[in-house]
Amino acid sequence: MNPYSDPKDLRTFGKITEWQEEMGGKFFDWYSQVTEGDSALTEREKALIALAVSHAVQCPYCIDAYTTNSLQAGADEEQMMEAVHVAAAVKAGTTLIYARQMQRQVEKVTM
């Protein structure tokens, strides 16, 4: 196991308010408003987005949490994997777009 990640930290995430209650409280209020319930997006759609982002930023805590949330919100395994593939494709595209910077630099140096 990675010594820097402890699955128990996810269960105690609320403790982040202990050293800065006001900001922690504001974060949790905002977080709840954004992620919970149906609004313009359904709770299932929000959970799938969060799951995809979790993979893109490679957060093991988030992957565990949003895998569970996605299932609880009614997503199935195929939808969850598709969301992860979307995140992977976007991340690959954002890596590849920087190739244009490389190409411009090559042109600058070799011309």
mmCIF file of the C-alpha atoms, coordinates in Angstrom:
data_MODEL
# 
_entry.id   MODEL 
# 
loop_
_atom_site.group_PDB 
_atom_site.id 
_atom_site.type_symbol 
_atom_site.label_atom_id 
_atom_site.label_alt_id 
_atom_site.label_comp_id 
_atom_site.label_asym_id 
_atom_site.label_entity_id 
_atom_site.label_seq_id 
_atom_site.pdbx_PDB_ins_code 
_atom_site.Cartn_x 
_atom_site.Cartn_y 
_atom_site.Cartn_z 
_atom_site.occupancy 
_atom_site.B_iso_or_equiv 
_atom_site.pdbx_formal_charge 
_atom_site.auth_seq_id 
_atom_site.auth_comp_id 
_atom_site.auth_asym_id 
_atom_site.auth_atom_id 
_atom_site.pdbx_PDB_model_num 
ATOM 1   C CA . MET A 1 1   ? 0.000   0.000  0.000   1.00 0.00 ? 1   MET A CA 1 
ATOM 2   C CA . ASN A 1 2   ? 1.104   3.526  -0.743  1.00 0.00 ? 2   ASN A CA 1 
ATOM 3   C CA . PRO A 1 3   ? 2.206   4.970  2.634   1.00 0.00 ? 3   PRO A CA 1 
ATOM 4   C CA . TYR A 1 4   ? 0.868   8.389  1.648   1.00 0.00 ? 4   TYR A CA 1 
ATOM 5   C CA . SER A 1 5   ? -2.683  7.206  1.013   1.00 0.00 ? 5   SER A CA 1 
ATOM 6   C CA . ASP A 1 6   ? -4.830  5.716  3.733   1.00 0.00 ? 6   ASP A CA 1 
ATOM 7   C CA . PRO A 1 7   ? -8.411  4.669  2.877   1.00 0.00 ? 7   PRO A CA 1 
ATOM 8   C CA . LYS A 1 8   ? -9.452  5.734  6.392   1.00 0.00 ? 8   LYS A CA 1 
ATOM 9   C CA . ASP A 1 9   ? -8.767  9.352  5.401   1.00 0.00 ? 9   ASP A CA 1 
ATOM 10  C CA . LEU A 1 10  ? -11.842 9.346  3.173   1.00 0.00 ? 10  LEU A CA 1 
ATOM 11  C CA . ARG A 1 11  ? -14.089 8.517  6.139   1.00 0.00 ? 11  ARG A CA 1 
ATOM 12  C CA . THR A 1 12  ? -12.574 11.363 8.167   1.00 0.00 ? 12  THR A CA 1 
ATOM 13  C CA . PHE A 1 13  ? -12.482 13.983 5.407   1.00 0.00 ? 13  PHE A CA 1 
ATOM 14  C CA . GLY A 1 14  ? -14.817 16.191 7.442   1.00 0.00 ? 14  GLY A CA 1 
ATOM 15  C CA . LYS A 1 15  ? -11.965 16.825 9.867   1.00 0.00 ? 15  LYS A CA 1 
ATOM 16  C CA . ILE A 1 16  ? -10.480 19.312 7.405   1.00 0.00 ? 16  ILE A CA 1 
ATOM 17  C CA . THR A 1 17  ? -12.719 21.904 9.073   1.00 0.00 ? 17  THR A CA 1 
ATOM 18  C CA . GLU A 1 18  ? -10.914 21.504 12.413  1.00 0.00 ? 18  GLU A CA 1 
ATOM 19  C CA . TRP A 1 19  ? -8.092  23.904 11.607  1.00 0.00 ? 19  TRP A CA 1 
ATOM 20  C CA . GLN A 1 20  ? -10.130 26.344 9.519   1.00 0.00 ? 20  GLN A CA 1 
ATOM 21  C CA . GLU A 1 21  ? -13.803 25.927 10.300  1.00 0.00 ? 21  GLU A CA 1 
ATOM 22  C CA . GLU A 1 22  ? -15.125 28.832 8.254   1.00 0.00 ? 22  GLU A CA 1 
ATOM 23  C CA . MET A 1 23  ? -13.427 27.892 4.986   1.00 0.00 ? 23  MET A CA 1 
ATOM 24  C CA . GLY A 1 24  ? -14.020 24.178 5.514   1.00 0.00 ? 24  GLY A CA 1 
ATOM 25  C CA . GLY A 1 25  ? -17.692 24.814 6.154   1.00 0.00 ? 25  GLY A CA 1 
ATOM 26  C CA . LYS A 1 26  ? -17.976 26.935 3.029   1.00 0.00 ? 26  LYS A CA 1 
ATOM 27  C CA . PHE A 1 27  ? -16.302 24.213 0.996   1.00 0.00 ? 27  PHE A CA 1 
ATOM 28  C CA . PHE A 1 28  ? -18.699 21.529 2.258   1.00 0.00 ? 28  PHE A CA 1 
ATOM 29  C CA . ASP A 1 29  ? -21.746 23.768 1.704   1.00 0.00 ? 29  ASP A CA 1 
ATOM 30  C CA . TRP A 1 30  ? -20.644 24.507 -1.854  1.00 0.00 ? 30  TRP A CA 1 
ATOM 31  C CA . TYR A 1 31  ? -19.650 20.891 -2.501  1.00 0.00 ? 31  TYR A CA 1 
ATOM 32  C CA . SER A 1 32  ? -23.037 19.608 -1.353  1.00 0.00 ? 32  SER A CA 1 
ATOM 33  C CA . GLN A 1 33  ? -24.925 22.150 -3.417  1.00 0.00 ? 33  GLN A CA 1 
ATOM 34  C CA . VAL A 1 34  ? -22.951 21.244 -6.537  1.00 0.00 ? 34  VAL A CA 1 
ATOM 35  C CA . THR A 1 35  ? -22.896 17.443 -6.225  1.00 0.00 ? 35  THR A CA 1 
ATOM 36  C CA . GLU A 1 36  ? -26.136 16.438 -4.534  1.00 0.00 ? 36  GLU A CA 1 
ATOM 37  C CA . GLY A 1 37  ? -29.607 16.071 -5.977  1.00 0.00 ? 37  GLY A CA 1 
ATOM 38  C CA . ASP A 1 38  ? -30.996 16.679 -9.413  1.00 0.00 ? 38  ASP A CA 1 
ATOM 39  C CA . SER A 1 39  ? -30.713 20.106 -10.987 1.00 0.00 ? 39  SER A CA 1 
ATOM 40  C CA . ALA A 1 40  ? -29.655 20.859 -14.556 1.00 0.00 ? 40  ALA A CA 1 
ATOM 41  C CA . LEU A 1 41  ? -27.758 17.559 -14.232 1.00 0.00 ? 41  LEU A CA 1 
ATOM 42  C CA . THR A 1 42  ? -29.081 14.453 -12.538 1.00 0.00 ? 42  THR A CA 1 
ATOM 43  C CA . GLU A 1 43  ? -27.305 13.122 -9.489  1.00 0.00 ? 43  GLU A CA 1 
ATOM 44  C CA . ARG A 1 44  ? -26.236 10.126 -11.620 1.00 0.00 ? 44  ARG A CA 1 
ATOM 45  C CA . GLU A 1 45  ? -24.707 12.405 -14.253 1.00 0.00 ? 45  GLU A CA 1 
ATOM 46  C CA . LYS A 1 46  ? -22.872 14.380 -11.577 1.00 0.00 ? 46  LYS A CA 1 
ATOM 47  C CA . ALA A 1 47  ? -21.521 11.172 -10.037 1.00 0.00 ? 47  ALA A CA 1 
ATOM 48  C CA . LEU A 1 48  ? -20.283 9.961  -13.444 1.00 0.00 ? 48  LEU A CA 1 
ATOM 49  C CA . ILE A 1 49  ? -18.575 13.300 -14.111 1.00 0.00 ? 49  ILE A CA 1 
ATOM 50  C CA . ALA A 1 50  ? -16.936 13.137 -10.691 1.00 0.00 ? 50  ALA A CA 1 
ATOM 51  C CA . LEU A 1 51  ? -15.838 9.555  -11.342 1.00 0.00 ? 51  LEU A CA 1 
ATOM 52  C CA . ALA A 1 52  ? -14.283 10.539 -14.666 1.00 0.00 ? 52  ALA A CA 1 
ATOM 53  C CA . VAL A 1 53  ? -12.487 13.537 -13.153 1.00 0.00 ? 53  VAL A CA 1 
ATOM 54  C CA . SER A 1 54  ? -11.267 11.330 -10.292 1.00 0.00 ? 54  SER A CA 1 
ATOM 55  C CA . HIS A 1 55  ? -9.503  9.126  -12.791 1.00 0.00 ? 55  HIS A CA 1 
ATOM 56  C CA . ALA A 1 56  ? -8.108  12.068 -14.750 1.00 0.00 ? 56  ALA A CA 1 
ATOM 57  C CA . VAL A 1 57  ? -6.576  13.592 -11.614 1.00 0.00 ? 57  VAL A CA 1 
ATOM 58  C CA . GLN A 1 58  ? -5.688  10.127 -10.284 1.00 0.00 ? 58  GLN A CA 1 
ATOM 59  C CA . CYS A 1 59  ? -7.176  10.536 -6.817  1.00 0.00 ? 59  CYS A CA 1 
ATOM 60  C CA . PRO A 1 60  ? -7.573  7.114  -5.157  1.00 0.00 ? 60  PRO A CA 1 
ATOM 61  C CA . TYR A 1 61  ? -9.869  8.531  -2.481  1.00 0.00 ? 61  TYR A CA 1 
ATOM 62  C CA . CYS A 1 62  ? -12.132 10.073 -5.108  1.00 0.00 ? 62  CYS A CA 1 
ATOM 63  C CA . ILE A 1 63  ? -12.149 6.943  -7.267  1.00 0.00 ? 63  ILE A CA 1 
ATOM 64  C CA . ASP A 1 64  ? -13.427 4.911  -4.318  1.00 0.00 ? 64  ASP A CA 1 
ATOM 65  C CA . ALA A 1 65  ? -15.988 7.516  -3.296  1.00 0.00 ? 65  ALA A CA 1 
ATOM 66  C CA . TYR A 1 66  ? -17.358 8.234  -6.767  1.00 0.00 ? 66  TYR A CA 1 
ATOM 67  C CA . THR A 1 67  ? -17.435 4.576  -7.769  1.00 0.00 ? 67  THR A CA 1 
ATOM 68  C CA . THR A 1 68  ? -19.748 4.032  -4.818  1.00 0.00 ? 68  THR A CA 1 
ATOM 69  C CA . ASN A 1 69  ? -21.706 7.235  -5.527  1.00 0.00 ? 69  ASN A CA 1 
ATOM 70  C CA . SER A 1 70  ? -22.141 6.303  -9.186  1.00 0.00 ? 70  SER A CA 1 
ATOM 71  C CA . LEU A 1 71  ? -23.526 2.887  -8.282  1.00 0.00 ? 71  LEU A CA 1 
ATOM 72  C CA . GLN A 1 72  ? -25.824 4.366  -5.629  1.00 0.00 ? 72  GLN A CA 1 
ATOM 73  C CA . ALA A 1 73  ? -27.070 6.969  -8.131  1.00 0.00 ? 73  ALA A CA 1 
ATOM 74  C CA . GLY A 1 74  ? -28.056 4.229  -10.574 1.00 0.00 ? 74  GLY A CA 1 
ATOM 75  C CA . ALA A 1 75  ? -25.095 4.094  -12.956 1.00 0.00 ? 75  ALA A CA 1 
ATOM 76  C CA . ASP A 1 76  ? -24.013 0.722  -14.259 1.00 0.00 ? 76  ASP A CA 1 
ATOM 77  C CA . GLU A 1 77  ? -20.535 -0.606 -14.915 1.00 0.00 ? 77  GLU A CA 1 
ATOM 78  C CA . GLU A 1 78  ? -20.677 0.132  -18.640 1.00 0.00 ? 78  GLU A CA 1 
ATOM 79  C CA . GLN A 1 79  ? -21.629 3.777  -18.036 1.00 0.00 ? 79  GLN A CA 1 
ATOM 80  C CA . MET A 1 80  ? -18.899 4.130  -15.432 1.00 0.00 ? 80  MET A CA 1 
ATOM 81  C CA . MET A 1 81  ? -16.238 2.701  -17.742 1.00 0.00 ? 81  MET A CA 1 
ATOM 82  C CA . GLU A 1 82  ? -17.432 4.885  -20.601 1.00 0.00 ? 82  GLU A CA 1 
ATOM 83  C CA . ALA A 1 83  ? -17.118 7.953  -18.371 1.00 0.00 ? 83  ALA A CA 1 
ATOM 84  C CA . VAL A 1 84  ? -13.540 6.940  -17.541 1.00 0.00 ? 84  VAL A CA 1 
ATOM 85  C CA . HIS A 1 85  ? -12.787 6.492  -21.252 1.00 0.00 ? 85  HIS A CA 1 
ATOM 86  C CA . VAL A 1 86  ? -14.140 9.986  -21.957 1.00 0.00 ? 86  VAL A CA 1 
ATOM 87  C CA . ALA A 1 87  ? -11.833 11.403 -19.286 1.00 0.00 ? 87  ALA A CA 1 
ATOM 88  C CA . ALA A 1 88  ? -8.888  9.456  -20.704 1.00 0.00 ? 88  ALA A CA 1 
ATOM 89  C CA . ALA A 1 89  ? -9.588  10.685 -24.224 1.00 0.00 ? 89  ALA A CA 1 
ATOM 90  C CA . VAL A 1 90  ? -9.859  14.305 -23.088 1.00 0.00 ? 90  VAL A CA 1 
ATOM 91  C CA . LYS A 1 91  ? -6.658  13.982 -21.060 1.00 0.00 ? 91  LYS A CA 1 
ATOM 92  C CA . ALA A 1 92  ? -4.878  12.476 -24.071 1.00 0.00 ? 92  ALA A CA 1 
ATOM 93  C CA . GLY A 1 93  ? -6.143  15.284 -26.268 1.00 0.00 ? 93  GLY A CA 1 
ATOM 94  C CA . THR A 1 94  ? -4.942  17.925 -23.841 1.00 0.00 ? 94  THR A CA 1 
ATOM 95  C CA . THR A 1 95  ? -1.521  16.272 -23.860 1.00 0.00 ? 95  THR A CA 1 
ATOM 96  C CA . LEU A 1 96  ? -1.444  16.130 -27.651 1.00 0.00 ? 96  LEU A CA 1 
ATOM 97  C CA . ILE A 1 97  ? -2.514  19.750 -28.190 1.00 0.00 ? 97  ILE A CA 1 
ATOM 98  C CA . TYR A 1 98  ? 0.823   20.756 -26.671 1.00 0.00 ? 98  TYR A CA 1 
ATOM 99  C CA . ALA A 1 99  ? 2.436   19.122 -29.689 1.00 0.00 ? 99  ALA A CA 1 
ATOM 100 C CA . ARG A 1 100 ? 1.482   22.308 -31.537 1.00 0.00 ? 100 ARG A CA 1 
ATOM 101 C CA . GLN A 1 101 ? 3.733   24.248 -29.167 1.00 0.00 ? 101 GLN A CA 1 
ATOM 102 C CA . MET A 1 102 ? 6.534   21.794 -29.907 1.00 0.00 ? 102 MET A CA 1 
ATOM 103 C CA . GLN A 1 103 ? 5.932   22.106 -33.649 1.00 0.00 ? 103 GLN A CA 1 
ATOM 104 C CA . ARG A 1 104 ? 6.024   25.905 -33.473 1.00 0.00 ? 104 ARG A CA 1 
ATOM 105 C CA . GLN A 1 105 ? 9.269   25.753 -31.506 1.00 0.00 ? 105 GLN A CA 1 
ATOM 106 C CA . VAL A 1 106 ? 10.812  23.356 -34.039 1.00 0.00 ? 106 VAL A CA 1 
ATOM 107 C CA . GLU A 1 107 ? 9.807   25.722 -36.858 1.00 0.00 ? 107 GLU A CA 1 
ATOM 108 C CA . LYS A 1 108 ? 11.292  28.686 -34.964 1.00 0.00 ? 108 LYS A CA 1 
ATOM 109 C CA . VAL A 1 109 ? 14.588  26.906 -34.247 1.00 0.00 ? 109 VAL A CA 1 
ATOM 110 C CA . THR A 1 110 ? 15.040  25.328 -37.683 1.00 0.00 ? 110 THR A CA 1 
ATOM 111 C CA . MET A 1 111 ? 14.030  28.253 -39.864 1.00 0.00 ? 111 MET A CA 1 
# 
